[in-house]
Amino acid sequence: ERNQLNLARIEHGQDTRTTVMIKNIPNRISDKELMAHIDNVCPRKIDFLYLRMDFRTGRNAGYAFVNFITVQDLMHFAKAKLGEKWNMVLSEKVLQMSYADYQSIYSAFIEFFHWSHRCIMDKQLSWQPKIFYSDGPKQGLPEPFPEPTRLRAYPGRK
């Protein structure tokens, strides 16, 4: 499968993708708890996180998209947590990961959320995608989500 995470391929430099879908997340875990779980292994080593929420229940949908700053950061996290129980809530779920179809936060993810999923950006802050500085002294700290690059067209509006 093209999106299967293969640690051997990463170690041999054959796969340099950094954006993953973290799966089997217990539904009661919040975005802050997920960030802390990642930071415990790789502090300030991600620049994008989106924990998908179920708007009806107010709980997460069991998966998140995360972009690690480097492939080495992804490898470090995967070696530490892949296949491990979450041990954060009463859950038998085991952390799984696969590559995301979209890679790199600045390529398609931001446009994706601005246009395809604008309703997410209108929900409460904890349900929105998060971006973080990728380098410099602010690396890993929250960065404001950029404004749309073009105006959205509405039917009947010129």
Buried (B, 14 or more C-beta within 10 A) or exposed (E): EEEEBEEEEBEEEEBEBBBBBBBBBBBEBBBEBBBEBBEEBBEBBBBBBBBBBEEEEEEBEBBBBBBBBEBEBBBBBBEEBBEEEBEBEEBEBEBBBBBBEBBBBEEBBBBBBBEEBEEBBEEEEEBBBBBBBBEEEEBBEEBEBEEBEEEEEEEEEE
